[in-house]
Amino acid sequence: MEATLTESRQQEPIVECLERWHRWLRGDLSEGLDAVLHENCVFLSPIVFTPQEGREITSLYLNAAAGTLAGSGAGGEEAQSSAAPSGTGAGAFRYVKEIVGGNQAALEFETTVEGKYVNGVDIITCDDDSMITEFKVMIRPLQAVNLVHAQMRAMLESMQG
C-alpha cells in the first residue's frame, strides 16, 4: 500500500514543479525561472496590494525576494534550500515544512534578516505541466513584514534602475 501511495505522490504535478523550484533556489537550474513559471503566472505578495500578473514581473519579485530573504546567517554549513542561488550559511533562508498534494504546495520557511526572525509560507499552485501558475507569499511577524517591505522596495528599485 505504501509503495502505491509513494508512486501516486510522484505522479502529482506539484512534485516535479517543486523539484525544479528547489533546483532554482540552489542555483542548479540553468534555464532559470522560465523553466518553473507559467507565462501567465500570478504573484501575490505580502508587500504589494494587487496581484502581479505574468512571468516577467513574477520573476522580478522572486529574484528580489531571493536577495532579500537570503538571510544574514554567518558562514557554516549550507542551508538545504537557500533562496540565494549560491547558497548561504547557517541562519539563512530554509524551508522547514512542506505540505504537498495534487497541484498545490504550502512551504513554510524561516530566515533571519538584519537580526530579525522571519517566518512565512509560500503557497504554490501549478498546472498539469508542473508550471507555477500562482505563487503567494505570507510573512509573519509584523516586525518582519515591515523589514521585508523596506528591503524589497530597495531591492526592486536597484534591479529596475
Buried (B, 14 or more C-beta within 10 A) or exposed (E): EEEEEEEEEEEBBBBBBBEBBBBBBBBEBEEEBEBBBBEEBBBBBBBBEEEBEBBEBBBBBBBBBBBBBBBBBEEEEBBBBBBBBEBBBBBBBBBEEBEBEEBBBBBBBBBBBEEBEBBBBBBBBBBEEBBBBBBBBBBEEEEBBEBBBEBBBEBBEEEEE
